Amino acid sequence: MCGQGPIYPPPDGADQGLWLPPGGDLGRQRLLTDRTSLALLMFVFAGIAIGLLRTDTRFAGAPKWYWMEKLCWGADADVVVAGDSRVYRGIDPAAFQGAQSIARNFGFSSAKFTREYVEHAASLLSPKGQRVLVLGITPFSLCRVNGGNNGYQQAQRDLARLRLPVQLARAFEEWETLFQPVSVDAGFGRAGRVRALTNDYVQVFHENGWVESDRIVADPIASGLAIVRQDFPEGAAPSLDLQVLLNCVRSLDDRGVRVIGFRPPLPPDVAVLEDALGHLDYSELAEQFRMAGGSWVNVDWTGLRSYDGSHLDGVSAAELSKRLAEHITRERSQRRHGSSSD
């Protein structure tokens, strides 16, 4: 047989074990390597598919990929909501969406209304859309001295250090959820919203940027008062940076962006303490907001519930979102009516 190398017959006997010809079976090694690579690729692609296709993911903690994904959003939204944790937990953008529109919640933990942050939020608005930017303003979001853990800046640092696509990081993290689900710690209340059964957070991270939240707190009002005292120690007047925000509102109004401001609602007792320690006069702010070209909406606390005296649960978040959406619709109708009368 022309070109064929030496043939090494296998040893006799059934007890000789696995027999490899001299030099090893490179063909078998290659086959095993190919199978391992194929299995790894299948795992990676399956993970990416889960990351891309799954919505409303549950985590006991806050996954890093969630906040990094917000930074990767494009300019495709009609309505964008921005603010700190009272916003990202308290506003469901789905209330602002229509059949042909997109809305996103660009809120981050302890976010500050710096020029960079406001401009980034506005950059997510589609040039051909309604171009509505809704800002949930708290004293903490305007405070320069008490920086806290700014989630927007932290997400920027995490994204800069990331050495793989965000979708892949999300897929790996969601694999852990498949094997250690936290949904067993949650019940469902009216309207199908998530309800906590323990003191641990129950959080549903929605694709639109809203984190539906709940937990069992023995005394929510006492908890809310403690949060305010922690943010604003008595006797230390905070340094609020209103001009940066107002300048952003003027600039955006000149570019045709409708800017709507509101105060995320709080239990009355907590709101009174925050007014005293936070030194933010909302009546004056509302007037300055309007003079800068924006509009202001006052949201009533009636019918809402805060699980910790500071943040709304899922049902109340949906109700607040509905009220804000109705205000946006009324304002749009009034503008159209006013322009048609001119």
C-alpha positions as CSV (number, residue, x, y, z in Angstrom):
1,M,0.0,0.0,0.0
2,C,1.8,3.0,-1.3
3,G,2.4,5.8,1.2
4,Q,1.1,4.0,4.3
5,G,3.3,3.9,7.4
6,P,4.0,0.9,9.7
7,I,1.1,-0.8,11.2
8,Y,1.2,-1.7,15.0
9,P,-1.2,-4.4,15.9
10,P,-2.9,-4.1,19.3
11,P,-1.8,-6.5,22.1
12,D,-3.7,-9.7,22.7
13,G,-5.9,-10.1,25.7
14,A,-8.9,-8.4,27.1
15,D,-7.0,-7.1,30.2
16,Q,-4.6,-4.9,28.3
17,G,-6.6,-1.8,28.9
18,L,-6.7,1.2,26.5
19,W,-4.3,0.7,23.7
20,L,-2.7,3.6,21.9
21,P,-0.2,3.2,19.1
22,P,3.3,4.6,19.5
23,G,3.1,8.4,19.5
24,G,-0.5,8.5,20.8
25,D,-3.7,8.9,19.0
26,L,-3.5,12.5,17.8
27,G,-6.8,12.0,16.0
28,R,-8.6,11.1,19.2
29,Q,-6.9,14.0,21.0
30,R,-8.1,16.4,18.3
31,L,-11.6,15.0,18.5
32,L,-11.7,15.5,22.3
33,T,-10.4,19.0,21.9
34,D,-13.0,19.8,19.3
35,R,-15.8,18.4,21.5
36,T,-14.6,20.4,24.5
37,S,-14.4,23.6,22.4
38,L,-17.8,22.9,21.0
39,A,-19.3,22.4,24.5
40,L,-17.7,25.6,25.7
41,L,-19.0,27.5,22.7
42,M,-22.5,26.1,23.2
43,F,-22.4,27.2,26.9
44,V,-21.3,30.7,25.9
45,F,-23.9,31.1,23.2
46,A,-26.6,29.6,25.5
47,G,-25.6,32.1,28.2
48,I,-25.7,35.0,25.8
49,A,-29.1,33.9,24.5
50,I,-30.5,33.8,28.1
51,G,-29.0,37.2,28.8
52,L,-30.5,38.7,25.7
53,L,-33.9,37.0,25.8
54,R,-34.8,37.0,29.5
55,T,-36.6,40.0,30.9
56,D,-37.5,41.0,34.4
57,T,-34.5,39.2,36.0
58,R,-34.6,38.7,39.8
59,F,-31.5,39.2,42.0
60,A,-31.1,39.5,45.7
61,G,-28.3,42.0,45.1
62,A,-27.8,44.5,42.4
63,P,-26.0,43.0,39.4
64,K,-23.2,45.2,37.9
65,W,-24.2,44.4,34.3
66,Y,-27.6,46.0,34.8
67,W,-26.1,49.4,35.5
68,M,-23.5,49.1,32.8
69,E,-26.1,48.2,30.2
70,K,-27.9,51.5,31.0
71,L,-24.7,53.3,29.9
72,C,-24.8,51.4,26.6
73,W,-28.3,52.5,25.7
74,G,-28.7,54.3,22.4
75,A,-30.7,57.4,21.4
76,D,-34.0,55.6,20.8
77,A,-36.4,56.7,23.6
78,D,-39.3,59.1,23.5
79,V,-39.3,59.6,27.3
80,V,-36.4,59.2,29.7
81,V,-36.6,59.4,33.5
82,A,-33.6,60.3,35.6
83,G,-32.7,60.6,39.3
84,D,-31.5,58.6,42.3
85,S,-32.8,55.5,44.0
86,R,-36.2,56.9,44.6
87,V,-36.5,57.2,40.8
88,Y,-35.0,54.0,39.6
89,R,-37.2,52.1,42.2
90,G,-40.2,54.4,41.9
91,I,-40.9,54.9,38.2
92,D,-42.0,52.3,35.7
93,P,-41.4,53.7,32.2
94,A,-43.9,51.4,30.8
95,A,-46.6,53.9,31.8
96,F,-45.1,56.4,29.3
97,Q,-44.9,54.0,26.4
98,G,-47.4,53.8,23.6
99,A,-47.6,51.3,20.7
100,Q,-44.9,53.2,18.8
101,S,-42.8,54.7,21.6
102,I,-40.0,53.7,24.0
103,A,-39.4,54.9,27.5
104,R,-36.5,54.3,29.8
105,N,-35.5,54.7,33.5
106,F,-32.0,56.1,33.6
107,G,-31.9,56.3,37.4
108,F,-28.9,55.2,39.5
109,S,-28.3,54.8,43.2
110,S,-27.3,58.2,44.8
111,A,-27.1,59.8,41.3
112,K,-26.3,63.5,41.3
113,F,-27.7,66.0,38.8
114,T,-24.4,67.0,37.4
115,R,-24.2,68.4,33.8
116,E,-22.6,65.2,32.6
117,Y,-25.4,63.0,34.1
118,V,-28.3,65.2,32.8
119,E,-26.8,65.5,29.3
120,H,-26.2,61.7,29.2
121,A,-29.9,61.2,30.1
122,A,-31.0,63.6,27.4
123,S,-28.7,61.9,24.8
124,L,-30.9,58.8,25.1
125,L,-33.8,60.7,23.5
126,S,-34.5,59.9,19.9
127,P,-34.1,63.0,17.6
128,K,-37.4,62.1,16.0
129,G,-39.3,61.2,19.1
130,Q,-41.3,63.2,21.7
131,R,-38.1,64.1,23.5
132,V,-39.4,64.3,27.1
133,L,-36.9,64.2,30.0
134,V,-38.5,63.6,33.5
135,L,-36.3,64.5,36.5
136,G,-37.1,63.2,40.0
137,I,-35.4,65.7,42.2
138,T,-34.4,65.2,45.8
139,P,-32.2,67.3,48.1
140,F,-29.7,64.4,48.0
141,S,-29.5,64.4,44.2
142,L,-28.5,68.1,44.4
143,C,-26.1,67.9,47.3
144,R,-22.4,68.4,46.4
145,V,-20.9,67.7,49.9
146,N,-22.6,64.4,50.7
147,G,-21.5,62.4,47.6
148,G,-22.4,58.9,48.8
149,N,-21.9,56.0,46.5
150,N,-22.8,57.6,43.1
151,G,-24.1,54.6,41.1
152,Y,-23.8,56.5,37.8
153,Q,-20.0,57.1,38.3
154,Q,-19.5,53.6,39.7
155,A,-21.1,52.1,36.6
156,Q,-18.8,54.2,34.4
157,R,-15.8,52.8,36.4
158,D,-17.1,49.2,36.1
159,L,-17.6,49.6,32.3
160,A,-14.1,51.0,31.9
161,R,-12.6,48.0,33.6
162,L,-14.7,45.4,31.8
163,R,-12.7,43.3,29.4
164,L,-15.6,41.5,27.7
165,P,-19.0,42.5,26.3
166,V,-21.6,43.5,28.8
167,Q,-24.0,40.9,27.3
168,L,-21.5,38.2,28.1
169,A,-21.0,39.5,31.7
170,R,-24.8,39.5,32.1
171,A,-25.1,35.9,30.8
172,F,-22.6,34.6,33.2
173,E,-24.2,36.4,36.1
174,E,-27.7,35.2,35.1
175,W,-26.5,31.6,35.1
176,E,-26.0,31.9,38.8
177,T,-29.6,33.0,39.1
178,L,-30.8,29.8,37.4
179,F,-29.1,27.7,40.0
180,Q,-29.7,29.9,43.0
181,P,-33.1,31.6,42.4
182,V,-34.2,34.2,44.8
183,S,-37.8,34.3,43.6
184,V,-38.8,31.8,46.3
185,D,-38.5,34.7,48.7
186,A,-41.2,36.7,46.9
187,G,-44.9,36.6,46.8
188,F,-47.3,38.6,44.5
189,G,-49.7,41.2,45.6
190,R,-52.5,42.9,43.8
191,A,-51.9,43.7,40.2
192,G,-49.4,40.9,40.1
193,R,-46.7,43.1,41.7
194,V,-43.9,41.5,43.6
195,R,-44.2,41.3,47.4
196,A,-41.5,40.6,50.0
197,L,-42.0,37.9,52.6
198,T,-38.8,38.5,54.5
199,N,-36.6,41.4,55.5
200,D,-34.4,40.8,52.5
201,Y,-34.8,42.9,49.4
202,V,-36.9,41.4,46.6
203,Q,-35.8,43.2,43.4
204,V,-37.0,42.6,39.8
205,F,-34.6,44.3,37.4
206,H,-36.8,45.3,34.4
207,E,-35.3,45.8,30.9
208,N,-36.6,49.4,30.8
209,G,-34.4,50.4,33.8
210,W,-37.0,50.2,36.6
211,V,-36.1,48.1,39.7
212,E,-39.4,46.8,41.2
213,S,-38.6,46.5,44.9
214,D,-40.1,45.5,48.2
215,R,-39.0,44.3,51.6
216,I,-40.4,43.8,55.1
217,V,-39.5,46.7,57.4
218,A,-40.9,46.7,60.9
219,D,-41.4,50.5,61.1
220,P,-41.1,52.2,57.7
221,I,-41.6,55.7,59.0
222,A,-38.8,55.3,61.6
223,S,-36.6,53.9,58.8
224,G,-37.4,56.8,56.5
225,L,-36.6,59.3,59.2
226,A,-33.3,57.5,59.9
227,I,-32.4,57.7,56.2
228,V,-32.9,61.4,56.1
229,R,-30.9,62.0,59.3
230,Q,-28.1,59.9,57.8
231,D,-28.1,61.9,54.5
232,F,-28.4,65.3,56.3
233,P,-26.9,65.4,59.8
234,E,-28.6,68.0,62.0
235,G,-26.7,71.2,62.2
236,A,-24.8,70.7,58.9
237,A,-26.5,72.7,56.2
238,P,-26.1,70.9,52.8
239,S,-24.5,72.6,49.8
240,L,-27.1,72.3,47.1
241,D,-26.1,72.9,43.5
242,L,-29.3,74.3,41.9
243,Q,-27.7,76.4,39.1
244,V,-26.2,73.4,37.3
245,L,-29.6,71.8,37.1
246,L,-31.4,75.0,36.0
247,N,-28.7,75.7,33.4
248,C,-29.2,72.2,32.0
249,V,-33.0,72.8,31.8
250,R,-32.5,76.1,29.9
251,S,-30.1,74.4,27.5
252,L,-32.3,71.5,26.9
253,D,-35.4,73.7,26.4
254,D,-33.5,75.7,23.8
255,R,-32.8,72.4,22.0
256,G,-36.5,71.4,22.0
257,V,-36.4,68.9,24.9
258,R,-39.4,69.1,27.2
259,V,-38.0,68.8,30.8
260,I,-40.5,67.9,33.6
261,G,-39.5,68.0,37.2
262,F,-41.2,66.5,40.2
263,R,-40.5,65.5,43.8
264,P,-40.6,61.7,44.4
265,P,-43.3,61.4,47.0
266,L,-42.6,60.5,50.6
267,P,-44.7,59.8,53.7
268,P,-45.7,63.2,55.1
269,D,-43.6,62.8,58.4
270,V,-40.5,61.9,56.4
271,A,-41.1,64.8,53.9
272,V,-41.3,67.3,56.7
273,L,-38.0,66.2,58.2
274,E,-36.3,66.2,54.8
275,D,-37.6,69.7,54.2
276,A,-36.1,70.9,57.5
277,L,-32.7,69.2,57.1
278,G,-32.3,69.2,53.3
279,H,-33.0,73.0,53.0
280,L,-34.7,72.6,49.6
281,D,-37.7,74.8,49.0
282,Y,-39.7,72.9,46.4
283,S,-42.2,75.8,45.8
284,E,-39.3,78.1,44.9
285,L,-37.6,75.3,42.9
286,A,-40.8,74.7,40.9
287,E,-41.0,78.4,40.0
288,Q,-37.3,78.5,39.0
289,F,-37.8,75.3,37.0
290,R,-40.6,77.0,35.0
291,M,-38.7,80.2,34.5
292,A,-35.8,78.0,33.0
293,G,-38.2,76.6,30.4
294,G,-39.3,73.4,32.2
295,S,-42.5,72.3,33.8
296,W,-43.2,71.1,37.3
297,V,-45.7,68.5,38.5
298,N,-46.8,68.1,42.2
299,V,-47.5,64.4,43.0
300,D,-49.8,63.6,45.9
301,W,-48.8,61.0,48.4
302,T,-52.4,59.7,48.8
303,G,-52.8,56.0,48.0
304,L,-49.0,55.3,47.9
305,R,-46.9,53.0,50.1
306,S,-43.2,53.1,51.0
307,Y,-41.7,49.9,52.3
308,D,-38.9,51.7,54.1
309,G,-40.2,55.3,54.4
310,S,-38.1,56.4,51.4
311,H,-38.7,54.1,48.4
312,L,-42.0,53.0,46.8
313,D,-43.1,49.4,46.4
314,G,-44.0,48.0,43.0
315,V,-47.7,48.8,43.2
316,S,-47.1,52.4,44.3
317,A,-44.4,52.8,41.7
318,A,-46.9,51.8,39.0
319,E,-49.5,54.3,40.4
320,L,-47.0,57.1,40.5
321,S,-45.9,56.4,37.0
322,K,-49.5,56.5,35.8
323,R,-50.0,59.9,37.4
324,L,-46.9,61.3,35.8
325,A,-47.9,59.9,32.4
326,E,-51.3,61.5,32.7
327,H,-49.6,64.9,33.4
328,I,-47.3,64.5,30.3
329,T,-50.4,63.7,28.2
330,R,-52.3,66.7,29.5
331,E,-49.4,69.0,28.9
332,R,-48.9,67.8,25.4
333,S,-52.5,68.3,24.6
334,Q,-52.4,71.8,26.1
335,R,-49.4,72.7,24.0
336,R,-51.0,71.4,20.8
337,H,-54.2,73.3,21.6
338,G,-52.2,76.4,22.4
339,S,-50.1,76.2,19.2
340,S,-53.2,75.7,17.1
341,S,-54.9,78.7,18.6
342,D,-51.9,81.0,17.7
